[in-house]
């Protein structure tokens, strides 16, 4: 099977990921931070090295502000539920994943916050920033925006939105699910207060891993979980120091070791080199599919300028699931449907049928892109 489902999770994984994860079974099986014996201490050192590598990759001088999560979704929930207070106003974009929309919606339904969905203008950063500026209120506490749409790849000007938020006394949070490891992110330079990301996508780690980055001047979120941290055990109060404040319970050591291998791979190859390679394949696929009669590629050229390597399309009157299923029969792995992002599909007029999404990864090749385009052309002819 030719794999183009990298926007869901990257595959294959680099050899360093597999090798690091296997070491869990032979060398690093101790519970980090819970015991004083050698294996526990060695495991804790490996957990810290991964935290340190992530801090260096994303521009944080303090590794303790890198928090391990089980997913990007968990990190986003920690931001929303741990930072926003009763009466706060939140701004999100009309491209957000349900990982943002659903918790915000529930919090609003419960009367805890108010939020507005801002209409973005993909390809026109000035218009997008103006739309957010017009939606700001005196009680706007936070802007939370996706860096890149997980459906269409559209890139939002999150750096400028961060400046807008800070000028108005608000915080800036970024959903980096489709950008971390694929587009440079520097928390210190860009000024982001919070960045949530998965470990299993652009960082090439195992599933069940994620990171929450907390900017050096950002308020600390209240913890979603409280319990054992291996520190200050006499106190009934959750430790207030990072990372213990937000990391109750035994960490996913197996996943973290694998994630360390993924981060090492990304740092060795270089985020900019990964971006160049994936962008070239994305543009090649976009050109090929755009020239096939009966195939609709979603998003015009302006909107897709500097896009993440995520491309959505439709074939004739088929639903996204139908097209994805037929491509699977032909040996290609893509994802069809609404991609957990009904806001984005509603915006682009694809909510009724959904789309089929090709997510390009570092290990894809030009030959694979040509093969996929050929398969899509066959489907379009059959209709």
Number of C-alpha atoms within 10 A of each C-alpha: 9 15 21 25 20 27 28 19 21 25 20 13 20 18 13 20 23 17 13 21 23 15 14 18 11 8 12 25 15 20 20 24 18 15 13 12 10 11 16 18 18 19 21 19 15 18 23 18 16 23 24 19 17 23 20 15 21 19 19 22 14 15 21 17 23 24 21 25 25 20 20 25 21 20 24 24 18 21 27 21 17 16 18 21 12 11 14 18 22 25 23 22 23 24 33 25 23 16 17 22 21 13 16 23 16 12 18 18 11 10 11 16 20 19 19 18 16 20 16 21 18 24 21 14 18 13 14 21 21 15 16 21 15 10 16 22 14 10 14 22 24 27 25 26 27 27 28 28 26 29 32 27 26 25 23 26 18 23 18 15 25 24 18 20 24 18 10 17 14 21 26 26 27 24 28 24 29 27 27 23 27 27 21 15 20 15 22 15 11 15 19 27 24 25 29 28 29 32 32 27 27 28 30 30 31 27 17 17 26 27 22 26 26 26 24 17 10 14 13 20 17 17 18 15 13 17 16 16 21 16 13 13 12 6 8 9 11 19 21 13 12 16 16 21 21 27 20 18 13 13 18 16 21 20 23 30 27 31 32 29 26 29 24 21 21 22 18 10 11 15 20 15 15 19 20 14 18 23 21 13 22 23 16 15 21 21 13 17 25 15 13 18 12 18 19 16 20 20 18 10 12 13 19 21 16 17 25 27 29 27 27 22 24 26 24 16 13 16 19 24 19 19 26 23 18 14 20 16 11 15 15 21 21 24 26 23 23 22 19 15 21 22 18 22 22 15 13 15 11 19 16 13 18 25 31 28 30 29 29 26 29 21 16 19 14 13 10 16 22 16 15 24 21 15 16 23 19 13 18 19 13 8 10
